[in-house]
Amino acid sequence: MSESIVNIGLVLTYIMLGIGVLAAVVFPILHMAQNPKSAKGALMGIGFLAVVFGLSYAISGSEVTPAMEAMQATAQTSKIVSAGLIGFYILFFVSIIVAIYSEISRFFK
């Protein structure tokens, strides 16, 4: 009896998760279609993130240290983790530069 209740709960959870994911994907696309100017900015932001990840993936290394071997990490896993860290560093420094520029430009207005 209790297993069937759990199974029903899991099925309902998967259905609600699917509806939520579908809504999270469809509604922003509809909003972009209705407001093309806002879509331009969003697409530029997504493009910037893609360029940053591509750049960080291109310059990341794929070395596997003994500690990583103990965790059964492969060279590909090492490269993806390294790319994520490099991408984080790039975005962190870009955000610092933008914040400083914003404060300086506000000071001179």
C-alpha positions as CSV (number, residue, x, y, z in Angstrom):
1,M,0.0,0.0,0.0
2,S,2.7,2.5,1.0
3,E,4.8,1.7,-2.1
4,S,2.0,2.6,-4.4
5,I,1.5,5.9,-2.6
6,V,5.3,6.6,-3.0
7,N,5.1,5.7,-6.7
8,I,2.1,8.0,-7.3
9,G,4.0,10.7,-5.5
10,L,7.1,10.2,-7.7
11,V,5.0,10.3,-10.9
12,L,3.3,13.5,-9.8
13,T,6.6,15.0,-8.9
14,Y,8.0,14.1,-12.3
15,I,4.9,15.6,-14.0
16,M,5.2,18.8,-12.0
17,L,8.9,19.0,-12.7
18,G,8.2,18.6,-16.4
19,I,5.6,21.3,-16.3
20,G,8.0,23.6,-14.5
21,V,10.8,23.1,-16.9
22,L,8.5,23.6,-19.8
23,A,7.2,26.8,-18.4
24,A,10.8,28.0,-17.6
25,V,11.7,27.5,-21.2
26,V,8.6,28.5,-23.1
27,F,7.6,31.7,-21.3
28,P,11.0,33.5,-21.8
29,I,10.9,32.5,-25.5
30,L,7.4,34.0,-25.8
31,H,8.5,37.1,-24.0
32,M,11.5,37.5,-26.3
33,A,9.2,37.1,-29.3
34,Q,6.9,39.8,-28.0
35,N,9.7,42.2,-27.1
36,P,12.5,41.9,-29.7
37,K,14.6,44.7,-28.2
38,S,14.8,42.9,-24.8
39,A,15.7,39.7,-26.8
40,K,18.7,41.4,-28.3
41,G,20.2,42.2,-24.9
42,A,19.5,38.7,-23.6
43,L,21.0,37.0,-26.7
44,M,24.1,39.2,-26.4
45,G,24.5,38.1,-22.8
46,I,24.1,34.5,-23.8
47,G,26.6,35.0,-26.6
48,F,29.1,36.6,-24.2
49,L,28.8,33.7,-21.8
50,A,29.3,31.2,-24.7
51,V,32.4,33.1,-25.8
52,V,33.8,33.1,-22.3
53,F,33.2,29.4,-21.8
54,G,34.7,28.7,-25.3
55,L,37.8,30.7,-24.5
56,S,38.2,29.1,-21.0
57,Y,37.7,25.6,-22.5
58,A,40.3,26.4,-25.2
59,I,43.0,27.5,-22.7
60,S,42.2,24.9,-19.9
61,G,44.5,22.1,-19.3
62,S,43.7,18.4,-19.0
63,E,46.3,17.2,-16.5
64,V,45.2,14.5,-14.1
65,T,46.9,14.6,-10.7
66,P,47.2,11.6,-8.4
67,A,44.6,13.1,-6.2
68,M,42.2,13.3,-9.2
69,E,43.0,9.7,-10.1
70,A,41.9,8.6,-6.7
71,M,38.5,10.2,-7.5
72,Q,38.5,8.4,-10.8
73,A,38.7,11.7,-12.8
74,T,39.5,11.5,-16.5
75,A,41.4,14.0,-18.6
76,Q,38.1,15.2,-20.0
77,T,36.7,15.8,-16.5
78,S,39.8,17.7,-15.6
79,K,39.5,19.9,-18.7
80,I,35.8,20.7,-18.0
81,V,36.5,21.5,-14.3
82,S,39.5,23.6,-15.3
83,A,37.4,25.4,-17.9
84,G,34.7,26.1,-15.3
85,L,37.2,27.6,-12.9
86,I,38.9,29.7,-15.6
87,G,35.4,30.9,-16.8
88,F,34.6,31.8,-13.2
89,Y,37.8,33.8,-12.9
90,I,37.2,35.7,-16.1
91,L,33.6,36.6,-15.2
92,F,34.7,37.6,-11.7
93,F,37.3,40.0,-13.0
94,V,34.9,41.4,-15.6
95,S,32.3,42.0,-12.9
96,I,34.9,43.9,-10.8
97,I,35.9,46.0,-13.8
98,V,32.3,46.8,-14.6
99,A,31.5,47.8,-11.0
100,I,34.6,50.1,-10.9
101,Y,33.7,51.6,-14.3
102,S,30.1,52.2,-13.1
103,E,31.2,54.0,-10.0
104,I,33.8,56.1,-11.8
105,S,31.4,57.1,-14.6
106,R,28.7,58.0,-12.0
107,F,31.2,60.1,-10.2
108,F,32.0,62.3,-13.2
109,K,28.3,62.8,-14.2
